[in-house]
């Protein structure tokens, strides 16, 4: 198996195209990301819509206390995550690992880079209007996902408004701002501001955050020199160990829910907070840009990339998951773990939009109290 992938992989990739990599019926494929994205028919991207979404993403006007923005927990300086085990929302001060005193959010903030591809299968197919989002797959599009944190008590809403009140309040605030009125008109053709358009604009901006030219992508498209021999060894070991049973397709995720024996987060336990996901299951995270987004797992209890690899060695399978049962780390030694880690780092593409606006239309601090 290992020698087959080392020798034949580039030829298979050239033949199969950008969205696949050699495999068989019992061995799910992994492969490069497509060079273009699929957009919903009712929300095509435009420069004006992306520009509006970018301002909304950075503007704390969307939060109840006007102290938190989407960018507070998804910041470009930390790979559009926040490098915390679990995020801190309303009432917090500081960025990423320097943040203190915010309300604890249940889960680790995943990166939003490449969420334009969420739901993509091994053949490169996906429906952007019906693709799952969040650790529990509760939303089915980027448009729907964009509004959920605004409603969340801990993330952005705070205690000043109820879940039913917050979005109408945000719409009212934006409707009183002449710059936003102009930007909504440019983006949508008229000055109407509503919840649907807020979601569409933020989603359009998030779809612009693409990183699809990592060393692995270049290798998968036929550049045999893009990966080192150690990284190729790690790719083969990753497949040999069965990691691609769940971490499959161009996003290295099957987007399915699985149960893993992950330790409880002591911060949540000390606050009397429990999180069982969906019957103790959580979504397989993408491995794209994984080296930028530590710590790992849904509650951030695994601190380093190497620890995340070792976690799967002789791991229990409490739910009897057939995909997890395919894991086989019997022949994985320290040298092989080094190689797998090197391969996972080859999934990093640093060429994404890291720009931070100097100001936002509300006049508040871009990104909130960071």
Secondary structure, 3 states (H helix, E strand, C coil): CHHHHHHHHHHHHHHHCCCCCCCECCECCECCCCCCCCCCCCCCCCHHHHHHHHHHHHCHHHCCCCCECHHHHCEHHHCCECCCCCCECCCCECCHHHCECCCECCCCCCCCCCHHHCCCCCCCCCCCCCCCECCCCCECCHHHHHHHHHHCHHHHHCCCCCHHHHHHHHHHHHHCCHHHHHHHHHHHCCCCCCHHHHHHHHHHHHHCCCCCCCHHHHHHCCCCCCCCHHHHHHHHHHHHCCHHHCCCECCCCCCCEECCCCCCCHHHHHCCCCCCCECCEEECCCCCCHHHCCCECCCCCECCHHHHHHHCCCCCCCCCCCCHHHCCCCCCCHHHHHHHHHHHHCCCCCCCCCCCCCCCCCCCCCCECC
